[in-house]
Amino acid sequence: MRRNNEERLMGVHKPSHPEDVPQMMNPMDFVTPTQFVELPSCGRYPEGHPLHGKDSIEIKYMTAKDEDILTNRSLLKKGLAIDRMIQNLIVDKSINARSLYVGDRNSIIIHARAMAYGSDYKTSVQCPACGETSKTRFDLSDYEIYKGNEIEDYLQDNGDGTFTTRLLLADQIVARIRPLSGADEVELLGDGSAKDMTKDLLSKQMKRFIVDLNGYSDDRTINYVVENMVAADAKHLRDCLKQISPDVKLEQQFRCKNCDHKEVMTVPFGTDFFWPDR
């Protein structure tokens, strides 16, 4: 069900007049405000994880320090800027940002951006029909939460954050899989280069989300099966991954200003996502 979260994704606060600020306030007493963000996973983490059973996480509003992180050339080159920012925003420092599911990290990113700059997001989009690129406005408060709990009967929930399914053609093999985490996301980014991110991406992803095959969890076995798996079985596992992965779905109407083509598309996170036109 689509929900409008305007109350949660607040716009940028208007500056107060100087006379509205308490004159005796010590600037050193200022504390960065925080907000609780909904977790698409609803806390379905293994027992022992700090977010096990929790449906939300407390994060700070972005600060100038976080903007520095997002412009740090070294972190950008390594593909670690967003990862470092997420860790910095989480209030409970016992939580490792890389242990969070990708969908929960996406929720933090979207809310952090909306809390900092407002839910209005304007970015360049290339029309799928005519190829013309134009600025399009999206609303970050208009999203759907997928909890990752709508699974088909060929998937078994093991209750520990993993799921089991049998391959279609190689049906003598039972695969145990799990949702991808921040650690997997960072690993898949490689050195941050476009070439490294796209090289063998599908097989690299499968090697990360497969826990074991017929109980064999060693890299040698998993790598061999993945590299020799028929396409139908590979697609089956990717479809299973989609079903078990909680996420924030940002899908909104796009209308081309050039050819008037209309379609619902996933909101793209461009380079201007954290740097809106001011």
Protein Blocks (a to p, Z undefined) as FASTA:
>chain_A
ZZdfklmmccddddddfklpcfklcfklpccdddddddfklopacehiakgoiabdcddd
ddfklmmmmmmmklmmnopmmmmmmmmmpmblmbcfklpcfklmmmmmmmmmmmmnojad
cdddddfklopacdddddfklccddehlaccfkbccehnopacdddfklmmbccdddddd
fklmmmmnmnopaklmmgoklmmmmmmmpmbgghiabfklmmmmmmmccfklmmmmmmmm
mmmmgcdddddddddfklopacdddddddfklmmccZZ
